[in-house]
Amino acid sequence: MSDFWEPLRRATPARIGLGRAGNAVPTSEVLAFGAAHAAARDAVHLPLDVDALVERLTDLDLGTPRVVASAAPDRATYLTRPDLGRIPEAGGLDLPEETPDLAIVIADGLSAEAVAKHAVPLLEHLLPLLDSATTVAAPVVATQARVALGDHIGKALGARLVLVLIGERPGLSSSDSLGAYLTWDPRPGVLDSARNCISNIRPPHGLDHATAARTIVTLLAGARELGATGVALKDGSFTGPLPGATAAATDDS
């Protein structure tokens, strides 16, 4: 007998058409739910392998990566005190002012797994799309970090824009989702409404690296034109050509 739900299950990771065993769902689905919940919990608590990430970032030839920490001293504090994850630890932001166009921050966030899987491949797609006039600071790895920590880092570097790549809160169907947050004129106190977010970067089940990179470059160009990010800037609000990106974007399609 054909299963009505099977074509829909192939199209989504959502839990649909689970079936029944008496008045409950089948044991197999209960076990699958428990496994997904455990994966999400593990993703939140798994520490970022900073040394391995720094080594891979070094291969991008952006300069020697720097490592900073938030004011949250450990993971337990980070999870219960989000405010501490938004500010640097005391005396921990010793960064030279470089005044780059773009500062790149790679933050563990709520899924180090997402950062380990997707941050470097995303940058490998993004960097060739940037025009030659765009200066990029040496990447900064941030631990126990929330998005707003990037505002402090961008300000310290004197950057016009900061791009924060951060592990997103895991769900029961995605424990490795990466978010990319772009902020114009980064500085402490920037509102979340002044950022643009590209979410669910996690091929093959979410946004692929090449598409995410092209979207980021489009937003970068729009931010320069408008002098702003956030609610003033939409993915489609800049219609000009992507600087130096046409060939690469075409080849990747």
Number of C-alpha atoms within 10 A of each C-alpha: 3 5 8 9 12 11 9 13 14 9 9 11 12 11 11 11 13 14 11 11 9 7 6 10 13 13 11 10 14 13 11 12 15 13 13 18 17 14 18 21 18 16 24 23 15 14 17 22 13 16 11 10 18 18 12 16 23 14 11 16 11 14 13 16 20 15 20 21 20 23 24 23 14 11 17 11 15 22 17 11 13 15 17 20 27 22 24 23 15 9 7 13 18 12 16 9 14 16 18 18 20 24 29 23 30 27 29 29 28 30 27 28 26 28 27 21 16 23 27 19 16 22 19 16 19 21 16 14 22 21 13 9 8 12 16 20 24 22 23 23 24 28 27 29 29 24 26 23 28 32 27 20 27 32 20 18 24 23 25 19 28 31 26 28 32 28 33 27 19 23 15 18 17 19 26 29 28 31 25 25 22 26 30 26 18 27 20 15 9 15 11 14 12 17 22 24 19 17 18 20 27 22 14 8 14 14 16 16 22 21 16 22 25 21 17 23 21 23 25 28 19 23 24 15 12 14 14 20 24 19 11 15 20 14 15 10 13 18 10 10 10 20 16 14 18 12 9 15 17 8 7 10 7
